[in-house]
Amino acid sequence: MSIHLQKERVSPVVVEDWEKLAKEVLPKGAYDYVNSGSGGEETLAKNVEEFKKWDLVPRVLVNVEKRNLSIELLNRKLAAPILLAPVGFQTVVHPDGELASARAAAGQSIPFITSTVSSYSLEEISGVMGNTPRYFQLYWPNDDEVASSFVKRAEASGYGAIVVTVDTPLLGWREKDLQNKYFPMMTGAGIANFVSDPVFNQKFNANGTLNKEAVIGEIRKILFKQNLTWEKLAWLRKQTSLPILLKGIMHKDDALQAIANGIDGIVVSNHGGRQLDGVRSSLRALESIADVVNKRIAVLFDGGIRRGPDVLKALALGADGVLLGRPYVYGLAQGEVGVTSVLTNLLDDLDNSLANVGKNSITSINKSIIEKHS
Ligand code: FNR
């Protein structure tokens, strides 16, 4: 299969075809790293399957001539209810990595969430995005001074929020990566935020003089913080004036605790089925969480979004917006053009689906358009 530039649309159109193309061009280790989930991949499969348990219920004879995909999130207007999820190590997929994805996102006015383990620095990524909003995802390093430095750098370089990933005290049991003996950082990807950080360099990198292997060894020692607890969030609040979101909430009581701790938003997510296997699908978790939150803070969602109707279903069950993960990374295997294509197809599909469900604005989506079948 090959990509084909048409006048108005880059094919393939079908998202699964971008996945096939990625499989053709990527080394097995890199492809499996992106594609796989943890354990027996129960949760990975459930994330996609759960969408099929819900039916959309369209209404007819509604004037849908003028449609509005925009939403407001964290006091900013966004072009659509879609953001690009934080995905680390993107140079294992394409040499342009996060720069290509962020450019493609900005080209469609779609926010990009920069991962802690990016292959380009957070400043370089911010630099290609113009006025389009970007957030910084924090894997809270096991060194508070490095954590603080990352957050302050993000604020100084134009990021609009800090997204703390809270479902990763350590990497999930990823059988395919273990089998392949594949950890992307060992290829030198994903270290840019560390090697460009003055605090990291001063404390762990002999002022920037260690060789790459030794640096990677030091990063691995502090990459995750297994004793991170709710109490630490007050400390983070003092490091930044940016809104703070927690990514990886799967229980309504954790959502309530986030509110009690002054958090500005959550991402209902099981990390795309890459952390604890056997966890329920994120769509299944969404409704009860959105109900208890009751619009008090922002509720974002990810896991299994592949097409426009999936976005409508997640919004109907209470999400304010959704994050797209693997699909854009499959597009990235062909560079920026691939990410742009995946995004424009999803946006056009969403616009089409909105009209066909009988609504003319994303903000008017509610439970009336959805029904669970047995
Ligand atoms: C991820 N995800 C992720 N999440 C995060 O908080 N920080 C990260 O660095 C990464 N890295 C990462 C790499 C790859 C290859 C994938 C596929 C995913 C999880 C990601 O943000 C998101 O939660 C899921 O990808 C959403 O599920 P879908 O859209 O892939 O089904």
Boltz pocket constraint, residues with backbone or C-beta under 6 A from the ligand:
constraints:
  - pocket:
      binder: B
      contacts: [[A, 33], [A, 34], [A, 35], [A, 36], [A, 47], [A, 85], [A, 86], [A, 87], [A, 88], [A, 115], [A, 116], [A, 117], [A, 137], [A, 165], [A, 247], [A, 269], [A, 270], [A, 271], [A, 272], [A, 273], [A, 274], [A, 302], [A, 303], [A, 304], [A, 305], [A, 323], [A, 324], [A, 325], [A, 326], [A, 327], [A, 329]]
      max_distance: 6.0
